[in-house]
Amino acid sequence: MKILLCGFFGEGNLGDETILAAIREQLPDSCGLTITSGRQMLYGGQAIRRRGLLSWPAFLQAAFENNAAIFSGGVLQDWSFEGVTFFALRIIAASTLRCEPALWGAGIGPLRSIGGRKLAARALKRVKTAWLRDNASLQLFNELAETPASDGTDWSWHFPVTTSPERENAPIALNLRQWESEEWRNQVAHQLRHGQRQIVGMAARRSDIDVIRELAPTASIMHPATFSEFAESCRNFSFGLAMRYHAGLAMLRAGLPVKLVAYDEKVSELARSAGVLTIAENQISGFKTAAPQFISNQQQKFAAMQRAFADWMQGLSASQLR
C-alpha cells in the first residue's frame, strides 16, 4: 500500500506538522508514504518538492505509483493564488492517474472569486471520500461537489491534552501571525493596552515571533516544537489570545479562557463551535473556556473519522489485491 500525502508540509507550521504526525500514526508501518514538503520530513516518508513548476514531475510520478492521495489541512482557499491551484490541480492530476483523491480532516474555503469556485468545483467533483473539519467546509463542499462530505474534525484531536486548572495571576499567552489586514492589529493593540498581566508570546511558526514582538515588545516568547508541547505550555497561563487555528485549539483543549483573533473563516468557525468570543466582539474582556459539549463532540467526531479512515485504508488494501 502506498499513500501520497498532499499539503503545506515541511514549512515549519505547527498546525500542518501536527496533521502530518497524526496521519502518519494512523498508517501501518508497511504503508509507503510520499509527502509534498518544503524540506525533509520529521515523521518518515519520502519528501518531494512542494512549490513551483519544478515540483510537477515528482508529483506526477508519485501519483502514478501510489494508490491514493490524501489532502489535509487548509485546502482550496483563495487568500492566495497558490491556495486554490496547488490543491485543485493536484486533485485533478491524481484522479486522472487513478490515484484516488480523498480529503481527510481538511478545511476548505474561503472561495470568494468565481474562478476559484469553478476550479475548486471541478476538482471536488472527483473526490468520493471527504471528512471535513468544520461546518463551513462541509457546507461549501456540498455546494460544489457531487458526493456529500462527512462531518469530521481536525487531526490534532489524535493527541491527548490534559486540562489544566485555572490560574488567576499568571501571564496571558499571545499567539499572532502575519496577515495583511490592519483591523486585527488595532483590536489586539487595544486589548493589550487594557491588560494588566505579563505577556508571553506563543509562536506556532517562526514568522509569528516578529508579529508578537511588534505588538508586545516586552513579551518573552516560546516556540513549542509540537502541538502537545504547545498545549502543555498552556498550564502556565491564565488566559489565551490566539490568531492561528491550531494555537487557539490547543489553548481551548488545555482549558484556558480564550479569545480568538478571527482573521479568516476557519478561526471564526472555531470560535462559534467552541462557544467563545472573537476579539472583534470584545476588545477588553470576554475570555471564556470552551463549552463542555464542544470538547466531547469533537472527540466523538474524531473517533468516527478515525474508524472511517481505518475502513477506507482496508478497502484500498483489498482493492490492491484484486
Secondary structure, 3 states (H helix, E strand, C coil): CEEEEEEEECCCCHHHHHHHHHHHHHCCCCCEEEEEECCCCCCCCEEEECCCHHHHHHHHHHHHHCCEEEEEEEECCCCCHHHHHHHHHHHHHHHHCCCEEEEEEEEECCCCCHHHHHHHHHHHCCCCEEEECCHHHHHHHHHHCCCCCEECCCHHHHCCCCCCCCCCCCCEEEECCCCCCCHHHHHHHHHHHHCCCCEEEECCCCCHHHHHHHHCCCCEEECCCCHHHHHHHHHHCCEEEECCHHHHHHHHHCCCCEEECCCCHHHHHHHHHHCCCECCCCCCCCCECCCHHHHHHHHHHHHHHHHHHHHHHHHHHHHHHC
